[in-house]
Amino acid sequence: MKVLVPVAAAAALLVSSAAFAAGPTSPTANAAKPTTPAKPAKSHVAAVHRRAEPMANEADATTALNLLEAQGYYGFTNFQRAGQNYTATVTQNGKTFQVTVDPRTRQVTHG
């Protein structure tokens, strides 16, 4: 009888600790949750490449604007991308004209 009491106490302790670890037993906790179909995983590489192109374009646009400013142009209007170049209407020394900027070669040409 002395051996059965500690064994029964240990068994009761194991059962109660397992129930505690399982979590609450409210009706909502055990309710089945609706499942949604899993979306296919997108490649992180594809996400990087999708963003890389706009960042390169933004850097080119910034370079083009910086080149115009460094060469004394101001009042930029109609600044837009034209292939790998940018065109703009600018003012320099009180005169307004069209320029083309190639941010890769850092060339500004009147045109």
matplotlib code that plots the C-alpha trace (Angstrom):
import matplotlib.pyplot as plt

x = [0.0, 2.9, 4.2, 0.9, 0.3, 3.5, 3.0, -0.6, 0.5, 3.2, 0.7, -1.8, 1.0, 1.9, -1.7, -2.3, 1.0, 0.1, -3.3, -1.7, 0.8, -2.1, -3.5, -7.1, -10.0, -12.7, -15.0, -13.5, -9.9, -10.6, -12.9, -11.8, -10.4, -11.3, -8.4, -7.4, -5.4, -1.8, -0.3, 2.7, 5.9, 7.5, 11.1, 13.0, 15.4, 12.5, 11.5, 15.0, 15.2, 11.8, 13.0, 16.5, 15.4, 13.4, 16.3, 18.7, 16.3, 15.9, 19.7, 20.0, 17.4, 19.2, 22.5, 21.0, 19.4, 22.7, 24.6, 22.2, 22.6, 26.4, 26.6, 24.6, 21.2, 18.1, 14.3, 14.0, 10.7, 9.5, 12.1, 11.5, 13.1, 14.0, 15.5, 18.6, 18.8, 16.7, 15.4, 14.5, 13.7, 16.2, 17.3, 20.9, 22.0, 18.4, 18.0, 15.6, 16.3, 16.1, 18.9, 19.5, 21.4, 23.1, 23.7, 25.9, 28.5, 27.7, 27.2, 24.8, 24.0, 21.8, 19.3]
y = [0.0, 2.4, 1.8, 2.4, 5.9, 7.5, 5.8, 7.0, 10.5, 10.5, 9.4, 12.1, 14.7, 13.6, 13.7, 17.2, 18.6, 17.2, 18.9, 22.1, 22.1, 21.4, 24.8, 26.0, 23.8, 26.4, 25.5, 28.3, 27.2, 23.7, 24.9, 24.0, 27.0, 27.4, 26.7, 28.8, 27.5, 28.1, 30.7, 29.5, 30.8, 33.6, 33.6, 36.1, 36.5, 37.6, 40.2, 41.6, 41.8, 43.5, 46.3, 46.6, 48.1, 51.0, 51.7, 51.9, 54.2, 56.4, 56.6, 57.5, 60.2, 61.6, 61.6, 63.4, 66.1, 66.5, 66.9, 69.6, 71.5, 71.2, 72.7, 75.7, 74.8, 75.6, 75.8, 72.2, 71.4, 68.5, 66.2, 62.7, 59.5, 58.8, 55.3, 55.4, 59.2, 62.0, 65.1, 68.4, 72.0, 74.0, 77.6, 78.9, 82.5, 83.6, 81.4, 78.4, 75.3, 71.5, 69.3, 65.5, 64.0, 60.6, 59.7, 56.8, 58.8, 62.0, 63.9, 66.9, 67.9, 70.7, 69.6]
z = [0.0, 0.7, -2.8, -4.5, -3.0, -4.5, -7.8, -8.0, -7.0, -9.7, -12.3, -11.3, -11.5, -15.0, -16.2, -14.7, -16.1, -19.6, -19.4, -18.3, -21.2, -23.7, -22.9, -22.2, -22.8, -23.6, -26.6, -28.7, -28.1, -29.5, -32.4, -35.9, -37.7, -41.4, -43.6, -46.6, -49.5, -49.1, -51.5, -53.5, -52.0, -54.0, -54.6, -52.6, -55.6, -57.8, -55.2, -55.2, -59.0, -59.2, -56.9, -58.3, -61.7, -60.2, -57.8, -60.7, -62.6, -59.5, -59.2, -62.8, -62.5, -59.4, -61.3, -64.2, -62.1, -60.1, -63.4, -64.6, -61.4, -61.3, -64.8, -63.8, -65.2, -63.2, -63.6, -64.8, -66.4, -68.5, -67.0, -68.3, -69.2, -72.9, -73.1, -71.0, -71.1, -69.7, -71.4, -69.8, -70.5, -68.5, -68.0, -68.0, -68.0, -68.6, -71.7, -71.9, -74.0, -74.3, -73.0, -73.0, -70.1, -70.2, -66.5, -67.4, -69.4, -67.4, -70.7, -71.1, -74.7, -76.0, -78.4]

ax = plt.figure().add_subplot(projection="3d")
ax.plot(x, y, z, "-o")
ax.set_aspect("equal")
plt.show()
